[in-house]
Amino acid sequence: MNSSKGFLLASFAVFALVGVLLVLPFLQHVLAAILLGYILYPLQRRLAPHVGSRLSSGLLLVVATVAFLLPFAAVAGAVIEEATRLWIAIREGRLDLTTVESYVLRYSGIEVDISALLQSSGENGATQLVGNLIGVFGAATHALIGLGLTLFLLYYFLKDGDSLVRWMRSVTPLPSDVQDDLYSEIDDVMWAVFAGHVFVAVVQGVVAGVGLFVTEIPNALFWTAVMVVLALLPLIGAFMVWGPAAIYLFVNGQPLAAAFLVVYGTVVVGITDDYLRPIVVDRHAELNPAVIILGLVGGIYVMGFMGIFFGPVALGVLKAIIDVLGEEYSRPETGE
């Protein structure tokens, strides 16, 4: 290796490390932009020839923002409404701390003294309040900066996505046919994970939410949103909500409603997971459920929340690379 190549490699290593350190604080937001860009890219490809890449990217950016804000606003509104009702009940004397403590003891078997907890927390209230406010302000600032970064990156991923793909193909030291096979395999894996798990999670959460509304579970809208998120976890998923909800109905003297929710959750909600997920996943790529669960759990530990999506994708891409290597480079070197 001559000095020029050595210098270039050393420079690459240094600036690659600097680049990783710059991205790490906002890794979740960068991954979110990549995820949304990949999902919206087919729409961008159809709209751009008619209205231009800039306008189509802007329109899709607005659509993605509204699609995120509407469910978030609905859930936040439900939580605020319930908190307001609880505060009014306590202030008007219809619900006191003794009643709350008795309910906690009755349904959980845990004896708590809320008055003592409030008194002990109030002794250092001023210091804790200042510290909490500083922490909340810092978290809010980081979230706002991250949200702006996500939207900014999403716009340019949509606008310049084709140029980015062409650049990646030009700098990848692989023959064109091998790159075609590799990118095709990766595309299948990514759609299998995103469509097969995000789409199915939304369907499963909504279907389970219907059961909560029918049985008149309090805050059914909020718990439906929770089930959509939990449904991303295979096997357990929405059961973590509708299972305790059935117990709640039974304990509160509604055995028929509890039995209906158990049957509905086991049969109807179970069908969406047992049948819809394999149909959608197998349509795009053959991923073993064990690979998906391993990638999902490991992804959460390594990447945080976005690891739910990118953990299985990482293992799926590894499988795709191994498949392409096996197909393209296991041939005898005869020039074929």
N, C-alpha and C positions, 0 to 999 in steps of 0.2 A: 504494500500500500504506500503510495507516494504522499508527500506532505500536503498536497492540495486536497486529496480525498480525506486524509485524516483531519484536516482543519474543517472541512465541510461536515463530516460526521460529528465532530465535537461540537460545532455550532448548532447542528440539528438537535443533538442531545440536550444542550443547554436551553435552547429556546423551546423545545418540546416540553421540558420540565416547567419552564416559566408559563407556557400556555396552559398546562394542566393545573398549575396552582391558581391561575386566573379564572379558570372555569369552575373549579371545585366548589367555591362558595355559592354558585348559582347552578349547580349541576341539575337539580330538580327542574328548574325553569328551562334550562337548555333541552333536557330530555322531553319536557312537555311540549316545547315548540317543535321538536323533531316528530313526536307522536302526532300532533295535530297536523303538521305539514304533510306527513305521509298519508293520513286519512283524507285530507282535503285535496290532495294533489290530483286525483282523477277528475274532480270538479273543475279545478284550475285548468287542466288540460283541455276540457271541453269549452270553458268560457273564454279563455284567452284569445282564441282566433276570432271571436266575435266582438269583444269589447276591449281587447288589449290586455297585456299581462299586468300592468299597474292597476287598472280599474278592477279587474277580476280578483286580484290579490286583496285589494282593499275591501271589496264586497264580501269575500269569504272571511276576512278578518272580522268584519262587523257581525257576520252570521255566527262565527265561532264565539265571539264575545257575548252576544245575546243568548246563545244556547247555553253558555255556562252561567250567566248571571240570573236567568229566569228561575231555574231550579234552586239555585243558591238563595235567591230572594224569597222564594216560597217556603223553603225549609226554615230560613232565619225568621221569617214572619211567624211561622207556627210556633217556634221556640219562644220568641218574644211574647206572643200572645199568651202562651201557657204560663210563662214566668210572671206576666202581669196579673193574670187571674190568681196565681198563688200569692202574690204580694197583696192584692186587694183582700183576699180571704183572711190572711194573717192580720192585716191592718184593721179589718172590720170585726175581728174576733171570732169569725166562723171557723178558723183553723189556728190552733195554738201549738206551741212547741211540744207540749205534753202529748197532744194527739199524734203529732208526727212521730215522736219517740215510740209511742205505743204501736203505731203501724209498722215501724221498722222492726220492733221486737217481735211482733206477731208474724210477719211474713218472711223475716230473715233469721230470726232467732238470735240476733245481735242486740245487746243492750247498749244504747248510746245516751250520753248526756249532752244534748245540743247546747243547753244553756252554759254548761261548764266550758264546752269547746269555744263558744262565742266569747265568753269572759276571758279565757286564757289567750285567745287570739287578739282580743282588744287591748291587752296590756302592752303589747309591742305594735299596736295598730299603726301608729304614725310611721315608724321605720319600715314596716312591711308594706304600707301603702305606697310610700315613696319608691321603694325597690320594685314593687309590682308595676307602678306606673312607668318607671324607666324601662323595665323589661317589656311591657306592652308596647311602649312607643318604639323601642328598638325592633321588636318583631314586626310591628305594623310597617315601619319604614323599609325593612328588608323585604317584606311581602309586596309592597307597592313597587319597589325597584325591580324585584323579580318579575312581577306581572308585566311591567312595562318592557322588560327585556324579553319576556316570552312573546309578547305581541310584536315587538320589533323584529325578532328573529323569525317568527312565523311569517310575517309579511315578505321578508326577503327569501325565505325558503320557498315560498310559493312563486314569487316573482322570478327568482334566478335558479330554480331547482334544476331545470334542464342543463344550464351551464355548469352547475355543480357536478351533475352526473357525468357530463362529458369530460370535465377536468379529472374526475376520479378515474374514469376509464383510460384517459391518456397517461396518467402517472402510474397506473397499476401494471407491473411487469408480467402480464399474462397475455397469451394469445386472445384474439377477439372472440373466438368460439368458446374458449374456456370461460371468459368473462361473461358471455351470454348465458351459459349454463349456470354459473355461480349466482349471478344476479337474479335469474329466474327462480332458483331454489330459495334464495333469501326472500324474494318477494312472496313466494308461497308460504314460507314459514311465518313471516310478519303478518300476513293477512289471516293465517290460521289462528294466531294468537290474538290479534286485535279483534277481528270479526267473531272468532269463535269464543271469545271470553268477554269482551266488552259488550257486544251485542246480546249475548246470552245472559250476561249479568243484568242488563237493563230489563230484558224480558222477564227473567225470573223474579227480580225485585218487584216489578210492577204487578205480575201475576200474584205474588205472595201478598202484596199490598191490598189487592182486591179482597182477599180473605180477612185482612185486618179491618177494612172499612165495613164489610158485611157483618162482622161480629162486634162492631162498634168499639174497637180498641181505642183508648185515648191517644191523641197525637198520631193518628194513623199515617198522615202525610210524612211526618218526620221519620217514623220508623220504616216507611217504604223507602225513603232515601237511604237510610242506613242499610237496608237489605240489598239495595242496588250495589253498594260498595262491598258488603260482605259476600255477595254472590260471586265476586271475583275470585274468592277462595273456593276451589273445588271441594266437594264432599260435604263440608260443613255449611258454608254459605248462609242462605236466608234462614236456615233452621235456628241459628243463634238468636233470632228475633221471634219468629212465629212459635217456636217451642216454648219459651218462657211466657209468651202471650197466652198460649193455651192453658198453662198452669195458672196464670193470673185469672183467667175466666173461671176456671174450676174452683179456685179458692174463694172467689167472690160470688159463688152460688149460681153459676151459669154452666152447668155440666153439658147441656146440649150444645151450646155455642162452643165450648171447649172441644167437645168431640167432633163437631163439624170442622173446626180449624185444624185439628190433628189429621182428619181424613183428607181434607182439602190440601194441606201442606204436604202430606205424604204422597198422595196420588197426583194431584194436578201440578203442584210446584215441582215435585220430584220428576215428573215426565219432562218438564222443560230442561232439567239438568241432565237427565239420563239419556234423552233421545235427541234433543235439539243441539246440545253441545257436540256430540260426536259427528252429527250430520254436517254441521258447519265446519268443524275442524278438519274432518276427513276430506271435505271438498277441496281444501287448499293444500294440506300437507298431512302426512301421517306422523303425528306426534304422540308418543306414548304418554298416558296421564302421569306416570311417575316422573318423566322428564319435565312436564309442565309444573308439577307441584314442587319439585326440587328447584327449578329455576325461579319459581314464584317466591318460595320461602327464602332461598339464598339471595334473590334480588332485593327483597325487602331489607335484609341485613346489610347488603353492600351499597345499594343505591337509595334506600329510603322508599317512600311511597311509589315513586315511578318504577321501582324494581318489580312491582306487580306486573308491569307490562314488559319491561326490557330484560328481566331475568330469564323468562322462558324464551324470549327472542334470542338472547345470547347463546343459550344452549342449542336452540334450533339452528342458528347460523353456523355453530360449530359442526353440527350434524351435516348441514348442507355443504360445508367446505370439505368434510371427509368424504361425502358422496361424490362430489365433483373430482376430488383427487383420485378416488378409486376408479371412476369412469374414464378419466382423461389420461391418467399417468400410469395405469396398470398395463397399458398396451406395450408390446415389445417395440423397442426403438428401431423400427424399420422404415420410418418415414411416412407411415400411413396416417 
